Amino acid sequence: MDTSIEIDVELGTPACSPKRMEGILKPLLLSMKLFGVYHDVYDVSSVSPSIETTWRSNRKRKTLNTVLSRCYSLAVLILVWANLIRFIITFQLNDARLAFRIALLVWTGFVAVGCLVMFVVCEMMTHLRAFYKHWSELYQDAGCVTAECVGTRLNRTALIGTVAGWIFLCMIMVSILFLDFAADIEFVQLIIRPFHISTIVHILVLFLMFHTCGVYTFLVLFVIVLCYLVKSSFDKLSSVLEKNIKNSEIGIPSTLDQLRRIHLQLCRAVSILDRSVRLLVATEYIINIPLACFIVYQLVTANEDTIMVVVDLFWMTTNIMVIVSVTLSCARVHEAVGITIISNLIDW
């Protein structure tokens, strides 16, 4: 179904009501809920963003699904932190594969901290919930001439990002299974410690690693997709402004004040979103940059077997990709915020 919104630029009247942010991000949020890194504190399907009083009473709109979702997220949070503690208490300096053990410990730490950040962000009404509320208010504004960007293009982007995340997750899992079957018994003991080797324990640990990979993947995708969504809104505003300037006889559009107000509202949306995203970005930088440097050092100085070299290369590439993708996404939002109004007027 086409969910795009047609706008009369001069009148600023939307042809249909705006779509919620949760609806745009639905495929991604469902995947995150599956891994327990996202939950709703109220039933968003029963909330109308056009009614202010409804937003104030959102916390009371709890259903069985929202309660179960919150309990599942809490259980996952406990599980990932227990897994991190397992790696910490079983860490030994005389491990044969000490470098791999350190990398695994740091990576597990990122997942644990990321889950904690997302749980807090989902619970606090001043973070993601405030961003969703501001977004709905922005695009139900009769003067919001950029509302058509909340349509099939962004829905398609969220879907493509989710599919790409699952493909990447499958690639990681295949590499883990390859490493598990190709490595010796010492490697198996390394990942299941302190438990004894058994088929059931082995399967459970592999499943836990798959879950950890899923959390890692979709935490990164969540930041990238949100940044792309916000950037697209500024790009749409810029194109509308450029079109109005060209159509104006004196070169100054009659809707300039209106467009400036929308630009300020979008900047406010970025400010609200920054409360949540900066925590995730900081976590990704603090963990991934030292980890990538450590892996590079290990590749240069250590004399490892072929299998571990392949694993290190894959891990290093993944970390560099995450750092570059998150940095570029945030930088493009920052650039779009400052260039939307100013550049068009300067060009004129």
GIFENSUL-V288277 format. One record per helix or strand. SS is the DSSP state (~ for helix, > for strand). FROM is the first residue (numbers start at 1). TO is the last residue. If there is no record, write none. Layout:
# GIFENSUL-V288277
ss->{SS	SS}
from->{FROM	FROM}
to->{TO	TO}
This chain:
# GIFENSUL-V288277
ss->{>	>	~	~	~	~	~	~	~	~	~	~	~	~	~	~}
from->{7	13	21	26	44	52	58	64	98	128	147	152	185	199	256	306}
to->{8	14	24	34	46	56	60	89	123	140	149	182	192	247	301	347}
